[in-house]
Amino acid sequence: MIRNVAIIGLGLIGGSLGLALKRNEAIRIIGFDNSETTLKEAFEKGAIDSIACTAKSAAEQADVIIFATPVNTTVNLLSEALSWGLKEDVIITDTGSTKRPIMKAAQKLVEKGVVVIGGHPMAGSHKSGIAAAQAHLFENAYYILTPSKGVKDKKIEQIRNLLTTTKGKLMLLEADEHDSMTAIISHFPHIVASSLVTRLARQQEKHPFLTNLAAGGFRDITRIASADPIMWRDVTIQNRDELLKQLDGWLQSMNEVRDMLLTHDELEIYRFFAEAKEYRDNLPATYKGAVQGALYTTFDLHVDIPDHPGVISEVTKILADERISLTNIRIVETRTDVYGILVISFQTSDDRKKAKDVLGRQTEYSMQIL
């Protein structure tokens, strides 16, 4: 029976896991982080029940060990764990966004009889660190599990039961399959978004007003380029082979688009946009109740509002009166492909739905969701 859980790494993900797991009062969380300040805050926040002096000390007390650290750090810790005095029935899991290097690093532990079940909660926030940790971070987000070969169903079920309090959507995948799919819908889009921003930056000197125009739809489709460059450097290196496949396919697609333009093939150009539109329009829509996908995103509400003094404060007051939290609010001047002058961002689809319902009752406002 799982009683003691060690969480090593108490940033946004580790801290949020601690808070979520504490919904089960039978679970005791032992925490370790390299930052003493983070450890203290995690304890005061209630994300952990006790503080360990070292990762080794935390792990040796635990029935389940969760490495909530960057992938490279987790790989190193798995190597160190070979010399730790772990419990006989311990289960090791993690939260890394690439699974292949972690499962490879865990192989020596597996050969010693340690149960290793890789994990990847596909959730995030516009904030980072223990201060941003929230128990509901993983709700309705996919939580992928990648068991090593030969893990008994009983052990997988134990981890499933432990993680039930996260309210995530638990799914089993092979590590290779996970890395391939996340390359397609998460890692590669980050490269594309960053490349688009880089192209804009290189052309700004020629067109000084360019950044003003980019404040509309361009800013929204490149939102993910604002992610932590250190983390994405590591992800890109760790999932290098899959990303090279995606880049090769992308270059081929772009060459096909180039050929369409050179030959002025109106029918093929139309098909290019029409097929993309049809496929995208049939993707699951999170605001209709589907689970969150692999890319972290805020949930935006686009509001057409009249242009008069104080209107934004009126909107925020309506939301505040209903105790609806927002993460960002901004006015859009360039509205190509963007509905509404005011864009309000929320952390959950439920908050966006509540805001839409509340503002929808105000006759002077109209809502559309992009």
ABEGO torsion letter per residue (X at the ends): XBABBBBBEABAAAAAAAAAAAABAABBBBBBBABAAAAAAAAAAGABABBBABAAAAAAABABBBBBBBAAAAAAAAAAAAABBBBAABBBBBABABAAAAAAAAAAAAAAGBBBBBBBBBBBBABBEAAABBAAAABGBBBBBBBBBGBBAAAAAAAAAAAAAAGBBBBBBBAAAAAAAAAAAAAAAAAAAAAAAAAAAAAAAABAAAAAAAABAAAAAAAAAABBAAAAAAAAAAAAAAAAAAAAAAAAAAAAAAAAAAAGBAAAAAAAAAAAAAAAAABBBAAAGBBBBABBBBBBBBBBBBBBBGAAAAAAAAAAAAGBBBABBBBBABABGBBEABBBBBABAAAAAAAAAAAAABAABBBBBX
